[in-house]
């Protein structure tokens, strides 16, 4: 029911996976949804894996059967721990977990987190080094709620809860519909424009642009609709890199292609002298001493101007010379005193040790007091 408003649904006539999966694959769907499927029959597994590699999106939901079946490396985005975790039960020390902000690298990055959703049971993912990159939604304790993985040209997605409201109230929330709609958008995006007459005549409006920090942002006023055509589409100021289309389907207009490589800039081979300047480090300078010195000089000049306007410099040469010398000595003494204090303030005990410590990588486990961060 959550998919009906924005997708054409096809259901197999058989409940046997050995017959149902081939029936679905014959329909050439963009996305297949599986609810708590434990073991996929071996005779249809290669066909399903090949369908994903060629651009299909496989969405799976957890459940008791999946938790007991073990890992399926080819058709799951992450490795799973055996069994499931219960939260808030009579024999559990933990409470039901809410959903936190969606990770910026996931498919739900620009969606509002469902604050009313809680999870009482879930399947846990193995804490691998790349688990953060594969996590699309997390709970407050940091465990994944939705994970995804790009496989070939397709995508594997796993909801770590059941599709009905037994493990979580997510399936009966409005956010669940938006999350499924976003996955449908990804399944429709094949990553290349179709070069036919109908597509060529249709322009794609700017949907999301890539900012300088790599995040998706609303399009700028300068962005113009993208007209698909044969061959690669150039990136211009009118068509910057980003997503073009609408909520029902988007086309990724990439800055680089799969063959692009990054290499360090080579030092130019020229006869002129070349100076290498590092810009990645902090080159700021403390101007406090110079500004104070300039202020003291101006104060001395102002004092001399007052003396001159009062006639002290013209009427009594000796007194004027003494006054000028006294003013200069006062200003010079204040300047030297402040310079000493500035040097004393800049040099603190332990600076040498601090510089030595930050010049090498240190790994530590620090308790912050925030359960999600810890």
CORCOR-V155618 format. One record per residue. RES is the residue in one letter. PHI is phi in radians with two decimals (999 if undefined). PSI is psi in whole degrees, -180 to 180 (none if undefined). BURIAL is b if it has 9 or more other ideal C-beta (glycine too) atoms within 8 Angstrom, else e. Layout:
RES|PHI|PSI|BURIAL, RES|PHI|PSI|BURIAL
This chain:
X|999|-33|e, X|-1.20|-25|e, X|-1.59|-18|b, X|-1.04|-37|e, X|-1.14|-23|e, X|-2.40|23|e, X|-2.68|148|e, X|-1.56|118|e, X|-1.68|139|e, X|-2.24|124|e, X|-1.97|139|e, X|-1.24|156|b, X|-1.46|-13|e, X|-2.07|147|e, X|-1.57|-8|e, X|-1.36|122|e, X|-1.06|-32|b, X|-1.09|-28|b, X|-1.74|-34|b, X|-1.21|-43|b, X|-1.12|-47|b, X|-1.06|-36|b, X|-1.08|-42|b, X|-1.20|-41|b, X|-1.14|-31|b, X|-1.16|-24|e, X|-1.41|-5|e, X|0.92|59|e, X|-1.36|159|b, X|-1.46|-26|e, X|-2.57|142|b, X|-2.14|134|b, X|-1.98|129|e, X|-2.11|129|b, X|-1.85|110|e, X|0.87|57|b, X|-1.68|120|b, X|-1.38|-71|e, X|-2.02|126|e, X|-1.53|131|b, X|-0.96|140|b, X|-1.12|-30|e, X|-1.25|-20|e, X|-1.94|-7|b, X|-1.04|-49|b, X|-1.02|-37|e, X|-1.15|-40|b, X|-1.21|-41|b, X|-1.11|-42|b, X|-1.14|-37|e, X|-1.12|-40|b, X|-1.16|-44|b, X|-1.07|-28|b, X|-1.57|3|b, X|2.22|1|e, X|-1.35|154|b, X|-1.96|118|b, X|-1.85|118|b, X|-1.90|124|b, X|-2.13|148|b, X|-2.00|148|b, X|-1.40|175|b, X|2.95|-177|b, X|-1.12|-38|e, X|-1.18|-44|b, X|-1.15|-39|b, X|-1.12|-33|b, X|-1.53|-18|b, X|-1.36|-24|e, X|1.64|-165|e, X|-1.49|151|e, X|-2.36|87|b, X|-1.07|-32|e, X|-1.41|-23|e, X|-2.25|21|b, X|-2.33|142|b, X|-1.29|-22|b, X|-2.44|162|b, X|-1.45|141|e, X|-1.91|148|b, X|-1.37|152|e, X|-1.23|141|e, X|1.39|-177|e, X|-2.22|165|b, X|-1.86|130|b, X|-1.74|135|b, X|-2.10|132|b, X|1.40|13|e, X|-1.45|-179|e, X|-1.18|-29|e, X|-1.87|21|e, X|-2.01|140|e, X|-1.51|-11|e, X|-1.75|165|e, X|-1.92|161|e, X|-0.95|137|e, X|-1.72|136|b, X|-1.47|172|b, X|-1.63|137|b, X|-1.67|-174|b, X|-1.02|140|e, X|-1.21|137|b, X|-1.04|146|b, X|-1.23|-19|e, X|-1.64|3|e, X|-1.72|177|b, X|-1.26|-19|e, X|-1.81|25|b, X|-1.04|-39|b, X|-1.70|12|e, X|-1.60|150|b, X|-1.32|134|e, X|-1.17|141|b, X|-1.36|97|b, X|-1.21|-22|e, X|-1.53|-6|e, X|-1.52|135|b, X|-2.30|157|b, X|-2.16|129|b, X|-1.87|-15|b, X|-2.70|144|b, X|-2.77|163|b, X|-1.66|141|b, X|-1.73|145|b, X|-1.63|148|b, X|-1.16|136|b, X|-1.34|75|e, X|-1.45|163|e, X|-1.06|-27|e, X|-1.76|16|e, X|-1.13|-33|b, X|-1.16|-41|e, X|-1.18|-26|e, X|-1.65|0|b, X|-1.62|125|b, X|-1.78|-24|b, X|-2.65|141|b, X|-2.28|160|b, X|-1.61|174|b, X|-1.12|-26|b, X|-1.52|6|e, X|1.57|-3|e, X|-1.42|147|b, X|-1.24|141|b, X|-1.80|-39|b, X|-2.36|132|b, X|-2.17|153|b, X|-2.56|153|b, X|-2.58|133|b, X|-1.37|122|e, X|-2.23|111|e, X|1.11|-127|e, X|-1.67|-2|e, X|-1.87|-169|b, X|-2.48|139|b, X|-1.89|130|b, X|-2.27|137|b, X|-2.30|122|b, X|-1.53|123|b, X|-1.41|17|b, X|-2.29|172|b, X|-1.34|159|b, X|-1.33|-8|e, X|-1.94|170|e, X|-1.47|53|e, X|-1.78|-36|e, X|-1.72|-22|b, X|-2.78|156|b, X|-1.58|12|b, X|-1.03|-45|b, X|-1.09|-17|b, X|-1.87|17|e, X|-1.83|158|b, X|-1.18|-27|e, X|-1.14|-30|b, X|-1.08|-40|b, X|-1.13|-43|b, X|-1.14|-38|b, X|-1.15|-43|b, X|-1.15|-37|b, X|-1.10|-40|b, X|-1.13|-39|b, X|-1.17|-37|b, X|-1.09|-40|b, X|-1.04|-43|b, X|-1.12|-37|b, X|-1.20|-29|b, X|-1.41|-19|b, X|-1.50|108|b, X|-1.59|0|e, X|1.45|4|e, X|-2.61|148|e, X|-1.39|143|e, X|-1.45|125|e, X|-1.64|70|b, X|-2.22|175|e, X|-1.13|-39|e, X|-1.17|-44|e, X|-1.23|-36|b, X|-1.15|-29|b, X|-1.45|-9|e, X|-1.87|127|e, X|-1.65|149|e, X|-1.85|122|b, X|-1.26|148|e, X|-1.08|132|b, X|-1.96|-55|b, X|-2.48|135|b, X|-1.88|157|b, X|-1.61|121|b, X|-1.37|177|e, X|-1.12|-26|e, X|-1.58|8|e, X|1.51|3|e, X|-1.61|151|e, X|-1.42|129|b, X|-2.30|163|e, X|-1.03|151|e, X|-1.16|151|b, X|-1.46|163|e, X|-1.10|-22|e, X|-1.37|-16|e, X|-1.23|136|b, X|-2.01|158|e, X|-1.02|147|e, X|-1.70|129|b, X|-1.79|109|e, X|-1.14|150|b, X|-2.80|178|e, X|-1.20|144|e, X|1.42|177|e, X|-1.20|145|e, X|-1.68|129|b, X|-1.27|152|e, X|-1.63|121|b, X|-2.24|177|e, X|-1.20|-27|e, X|-1.39|-29|e, X|-2.15|72|b, X|-1.21|164|b, X|-1.13|143|e, X|2.80|-158|b, X|-1.88|132|b, X|-2.10|141|b, X|2.35|-137|b, X|-2.58|-172|e, X|-1.13|-26|e, X|-1.39|-16|e, X|3.11|141|e, X|-2.28|157|b, X|-2.08|130|b, X|-1.50|114|e, X|-1.71|100|b, X|-1.56|150|e, X|-1.28|-38|e, X|-2.12|159|e, X|-1.82|-179|e, X|-1.14|-24|e, X|-1.54|-4|e, X|-1.24|142|e, X|-2.27|156|e, X|-1.93|134|e, X|-2.46|147|e, X|-1.15|148|e, X|-1.18|132|e, X|-1.42|147|e, X|-1.16|128|e, X|-1.14|139|e, X|-1.61|83|e, X|-2.22|159|e, X|-1.41|-19|e, X|-1.30|151|e, X|-1.16|136|e, X|-2.10|132|e, X|-1.92|129|e, X|-1.58|123|e, X|-2.04|127|e, X|-1.52|130|e, X|-2.03|-2|e, X|-1.50|-3|e, X|-2.00|166|e, X|-1.34|114|e, X|-1.91|25|e, X|-1.23|152|e, X|-2.17|147|e, X|-1.49|112|e, X|-1.70|11|e, X|-1.08|-46|e, X|-1.11|-43|b, X|-1.15|-40|e, X|-1.18|-39|e, X|-1.14|-40|b, X|-1.10|-42|b, X|-1.11|-39|e, X|-1.13|-40|e, X|-1.18|-38|b, X|-1.10|-43|b, X|-1.12|-35|e, X|-1.14|-42|b, X|-1.12|-43|b, X|-1.11|-38|e, X|-1.14|-39|e, X|-1.12|-44|b, X|-1.12|-37|b, X|-1.14|-38|e, X|-1.14|-42|e, X|-1.07|-42|b, X|-1.17|-43|b, X|-1.15|-28|e, X|-1.45|-4|e, X|1.49|7|e, X|-1.24|-30|b, X|-1.42|-24|b, X|-1.70|-31|e, X|-1.45|-42|e, X|-2.19|93|e, X|-1.01|-43|e, X|-1.16|-46|e, X|-1.12|-36|e, X|-1.14|-42|b, X|-1.12|-42|e, X|-1.13|-41|e, X|-1.12|-43|b, X|-1.09|-45|b, X|-1.09|-41|e, X|-1.12|-42|e, X|-1.11|-43|b, X|-1.12|-41|b, X|-1.13|-41|e, X|-1.09|-46|b, X|-1.12|-42|b, X|-1.15|-40|e, X|-1.12|-42|e, X|-1.13|-39|b, X|-1.13|-47|b, X|-1.14|-40|e, X|-1.11|-42|e, X|-1.21|-36|b, X|-1.10|-40|b, X|-1.13|-43|e, X|-1.13|-37|e, X|-1.13|-41|b, X|-1.15|-37|e, X|-1.18|-37|e, X|-1.22|-36|e, X|-1.22|-33|e, X|-1.66|111|e, X|-1.98|151|e, X|-1.07|135|e, X|1.64|0|e, X|-1.09|-41|e, X|-1.08|-43|e, X|-1.16|-37|e, X|-1.13|-43|e, X|-1.09|-40|e, X|-1.16|-36|e, X|-1.23|-42|e, X|-1.37|-8|e, X|-1.44|-3|e, X|-2.34|155|e, X|-1.39|130|e, X|-2.15|136|e, X|-1.99|131|e, X|-2.57|156|e, X|-1.87|110|e, X|-1.97|126|e, X|-1.42|120|e, X|-1.67|-15|e, X|1.57|-12|e, X|-1.67|115|e, X|-1.00|-40|e, X|-1.13|-40|e, X|-1.22|-44|e, X|-1.11|none|e
